[in-house]
Amino acid sequence: QVQLVESGGGLVQAGGSLRLSCAASTTIFRFDAMGWYRQAPGKQRELVARITNGGSTNYHDSVKGRFTISRDNGKNTVYLQMNSLKPEDTAVYYCNANILRPASYDYWGQGTQVTVSS
Protein backbone atom coordinates (compact mmCIF):
# COMPACT_ATOMS: atom_id res chain seq x y z
CA GLN A 1 0.00 0.00 0.00
CA VAL A 2 1.25 3.49 -0.84
CA GLN A 3 2.31 5.71 2.02
CA LEU A 4 3.20 9.39 1.71
CA VAL A 5 5.77 10.60 4.22
CA GLU A 6 6.00 14.34 4.84
CA SER A 7 8.74 16.33 6.49
CA GLY A 8 10.00 19.88 6.81
CA GLY A 9 7.25 21.56 8.76
CA GLY A 10 7.95 23.66 11.80
CA LEU A 11 7.89 27.10 13.35
CA VAL A 12 9.26 30.09 11.48
CA GLN A 13 8.99 33.85 11.79
CA ALA A 14 7.20 35.93 9.20
CA GLY A 15 9.42 36.49 6.21
CA GLY A 16 11.26 33.23 6.74
CA SER A 17 11.42 30.09 4.66
CA LEU A 18 10.67 26.40 4.92
CA ARG A 19 10.95 23.51 2.51
CA LEU A 20 8.47 20.68 2.70
CA SER A 21 9.22 17.24 1.32
CA CYS A 22 6.91 14.34 0.58
CA ALA A 23 8.15 10.92 -0.46
CA ALA A 24 6.00 8.02 -1.58
CA SER A 25 6.78 4.61 -0.16
CA THR A 26 6.90 3.07 -3.62
CA THR A 27 8.82 3.86 -6.78
CA ILE A 28 7.17 1.14 -8.83
CA PHE A 29 5.03 3.63 -10.72
CA ARG A 30 4.79 7.37 -11.17
CA PHE A 31 1.84 9.40 -10.00
CA ASP A 32 0.07 11.57 -12.53
CA ALA A 33 0.31 14.54 -10.20
CA MET A 34 1.53 15.42 -6.74
CA GLY A 35 0.92 18.47 -4.67
CA TRP A 36 0.20 20.17 -1.40
CA TYR A 37 -2.99 21.16 0.34
CA ARG A 38 -3.38 22.96 3.62
CA GLN A 39 -6.03 23.27 6.27
CA ALA A 40 -6.23 25.82 9.05
CA PRO A 41 -8.42 25.27 12.12
CA GLY A 42 -12.07 25.89 11.33
CA LYS A 43 -11.42 26.22 7.61
CA GLN A 44 -11.73 23.91 4.64
CA ARG A 45 -8.77 22.24 3.03
CA GLU A 46 -7.45 24.20 0.06
CA LEU A 47 -5.01 23.56 -2.74
CA VAL A 48 -1.63 25.21 -2.29
CA ALA A 49 0.30 23.91 -5.27
CA ARG A 50 0.22 21.00 -7.68
CA ILE A 51 2.55 19.60 -10.32
CA THR A 52 1.94 16.99 -13.00
CA ASN A 53 4.46 14.42 -14.16
CA GLY A 54 4.85 16.59 -17.25
CA GLY A 55 5.90 19.58 -15.19
CA SER A 56 2.76 21.66 -15.38
CA THR A 57 2.09 23.59 -12.17
CA ASN A 58 -0.68 25.54 -10.57
CA TYR A 59 -0.76 27.56 -7.38
CA HIS A 60 -3.22 29.14 -5.05
CA ASP A 61 -3.31 32.85 -5.81
CA SER A 62 -2.16 33.73 -2.31
CA VAL A 63 1.15 31.88 -2.68
CA LYS A 64 2.10 32.78 -6.25
CA GLY A 65 5.55 34.31 -6.36
CA ARG A 66 6.40 33.02 -2.90
CA PHE A 67 6.09 29.23 -3.12
CA THR A 68 7.68 26.90 -5.64
CA ILE A 69 6.69 23.29 -6.18
CA SER A 70 9.05 20.76 -7.72
CA ARG A 71 9.29 17.02 -8.02
CA ASP A 72 11.55 14.07 -8.62
CA ASN A 73 9.42 11.75 -10.72
CA GLY A 74 11.84 8.86 -10.44
CA LYS A 75 11.50 8.88 -6.67
CA ASN A 76 7.85 9.95 -6.54
CA THR A 77 8.92 12.83 -4.33
CA VAL A 78 7.50 16.34 -4.27
CA TYR A 79 8.89 19.47 -2.63
CA LEU A 80 7.43 22.80 -1.67
CA GLN A 81 9.84 25.67 -1.19
CA MET A 82 8.06 28.34 0.85
CA ASN A 83 9.60 31.79 1.00
CA SER A 84 8.40 35.08 2.45
CA LEU A 85 6.09 33.21 4.79
CA LYS A 86 3.16 35.03 6.34
CA PRO A 87 1.09 34.26 9.44
CA GLU A 88 -1.80 33.50 7.08
CA ASP A 89 0.20 30.52 5.81
CA THR A 90 -0.15 28.81 9.19
CA ALA A 91 -1.89 25.48 8.67
CA VAL A 92 -1.44 21.75 8.51
CA TYR A 93 0.03 20.95 5.11
CA TYR A 94 -0.95 17.69 3.47
CA CYS A 95 0.87 15.94 0.68
CA ASN A 96 -1.31 14.64 -2.11
CA ALA A 97 -0.62 12.18 -4.90
CA ASN A 98 -3.08 11.46 -7.66
CA ILE A 99 -3.56 8.76 -10.23
CA LEU A 100 -6.01 8.98 -13.11
CA ARG A 101 -6.12 5.42 -14.40
CA PRO A 102 -7.85 3.06 -14.19
CA ALA A 103 -9.85 5.47 -12.06
CA SER A 104 -9.12 8.74 -10.31
CA TYR A 105 -7.75 8.25 -6.80
CA ASP A 106 -6.02 10.45 -4.26
CA TYR A 107 -3.45 9.42 -1.69
CA TRP A 108 -2.85 11.66 1.32
CA GLY A 109 -0.05 12.15 3.78
CA GLN A 110 -0.57 12.49 7.51
CA GLY A 111 0.05 16.23 7.49
CA THR A 112 2.85 18.42 8.78
CA GLN A 113 2.30 21.55 10.85
CA VAL A 114 3.57 24.88 9.56
CA THR A 115 3.36 27.78 11.99
CA VAL A 116 4.38 31.30 11.02
CA SER A 117 4.74 33.82 13.82
CA SER A 118 4.71 37.59 13.52
Buried (B, 14 or more C-beta within 10 A) or exposed (E): EBEBBBEBBEEBEEEBEBBBBBBBEEEEEBBBBBBBBBBBEEEEBEBBBBBBEEEEBBBBEEBEEBBBBBBEBEEBBBBBBBBEBBEEBBBBBBBBBBBEEEEEEEBEBEBBEBBBEE
